[in-house]
Amino acid sequence: MTKCSICGNKIAELFLEKLKGTVVRKPASSKQYPVCFECQKKFPTKEELLKNL
């Protein structure tokens, strides 16, 4: 189980260990940050998600 980078809740995994959510990457970095559906609803744009990491 993976945790959300913003709120810390667990993110469920689907078939073949795919995340039920999204993964956001900062432009200058290659590190990826998993984000849950609840945080996606709170912060609808990528810029808002990256600001809250």
C-alpha positions in Angstrom: 0.0 0.0 0.0 1.2 3.5 -0.9 0.4 6.6 1.0 -0.7 10.0 -0.4 2.0 12.6 -0.4 -0.4 15.3 0.7 -2.7 13.9 3.3 -0.9 10.6 4.2 -4.0 8.3 3.6 -3.4 4.9 2.1 -4.0 4.6 -1.6 -5.6 1.4 -2.8 -4.0 -0.7 -5.5 -5.7 -2.2 -8.4 -4.8 -5.2 -10.6 -1.1 -5.6 -11.2 -0.2 -3.1 -8.4 -1.6 0.0 -10.3 -2.6 2.9 -8.0 -6.2 4.0 -7.6 -5.2 7.7 -7.9 -2.6 9.6 -9.8 1.1 10.3 -9.7 2.4 13.8 -10.0 6.0 14.7 -10.9 7.8 18.0 -10.3 9.2 19.5 -13.5 12.8 19.9 -12.3 12.9 16.5 -10.6 12.4 12.9 -11.5 10.8 12.0 -8.2 7.1 10.9 -8.4 4.5 11.7 -5.8 1.3 9.6 -5.4 -1.9 11.6 -4.8 -5.3 10.2 -3.7 -8.7 11.0 -5.2 -9.8 13.2 -2.2 -6.7 15.4 -2.6 -7.4 15.6 -6.4 -10.9 16.9 -5.6 -9.5 19.5 -3.2 -6.8 20.7 -5.6 -8.0 20.3 -9.2 -4.9 21.6 -11.0 -1.4 20.2 -11.2 0.1 23.5 -9.9 -2.1 23.5 -6.8 -1.1 19.8 -6.1 2.6 20.6 -6.4 2.2 23.7 -4.2 0.8 21.5 -1.4 3.5 18.7 -1.5 
